[in-house]
């Protein structure tokens, strides 16, 4: 897993790295554009939504919503990536913060129509994901939804097959979503669905 300093160094090349992987239909970013498009289109269903982006990076998705008039708050731990995103969204509320510490105090008391997170939550281990997602659900408006676009699999067997197929460049320090395990862990506190997009990615939609 890249450190904060690693993401700072990667910031200027991040978008290009993603593009190469996505266009080649390779782990980890196969399906990347479709994943972001699906989330964008879902958020756009409600005009004027208040949006929180967890791990916004260079602001690819958040900036598109911002351009369409949506109020955007965001959390990321890389100052270099934040600087790139701020050029695209000068009036957005972008906060430097490490989500392993939960949500920043700057978000206290705020409620959102949509919370989005793309390719960020796999840096939390499986024990950290469930309480963090629970904390995000508490920030949703009554009809709000949490959209997670990430490296994700329906079952553990599917993850293992992708790992074997990508063994030369598999990142063993990241913690990818296995939907049936996540659904079991969140049982009773929310509703959740998984929409696979590629062999290694998809969109998880969670609501209260």
Secondary structure, DSSP 8 states (H G I E B T S, - for coil): ---HHHHHHHHHHHHHHHHHHHHTT-TTTTTHHHHHHHHHHHHTTSTT-EEEEET-TT-HHHHHHHHTT-EEEEEES-HHHHHHHHHH-TTSEEEE--GGG-S-GGGTT--EEEEEEES-GGGS-HHHHHHHHHHHHTTEEEEEEEEEEEEEESSHHHHHHHHHHTTTT--TTS--EEHHHHHHHTTTT-EEEEEEEETTEEEEEEE-
